[in-house]
Amino acid sequence: MKILKRREQPSFTPESMTERAIPISLLPDEQRLRHATEDFERQYILQILDENKGRKGRTAEILGIDRKTLYLKLKKYEFSL
């Protein structure tokens, strides 16, 4: 079992989502929800960025957030763009 650092960008595939660094069942309920929410947000942002060829302004518009908020999320998830 490998513990991932935030800087490591795992590729999201159905197979990769079945194996986690820490079994989700061992986390307290509030951490499970936060972990799942962050995973979804990270994956969704990457998907929208990819669909828009990395254009951050258009991505922020589609996500319904300010461009600055998108930059803060990119920094939070340590995306190297």
Residue pairs with C-beta under 8 A, 6 or more apart in sequence:
1 21
1 22
2 21
3 21
3 22
4 10
4 21
6 77
6 78
7 78
9 79
9 80
10 16
12 43
12 46
24 32
24 35
24 36
27 35
38 77
41 73
41 77
42 77
45 59
45 63
45 70
45 73
45 74
45 77
45 79
46 79
48 59
48 62
48 63
49 55
49 56
49 59
49 81
52 58
52 59
52 62
54 81
56 67
56 70
56 71
56 74
56 81
57 67
59 70
60 66
60 67
60 69
60 70
63 70
65 73
74 81
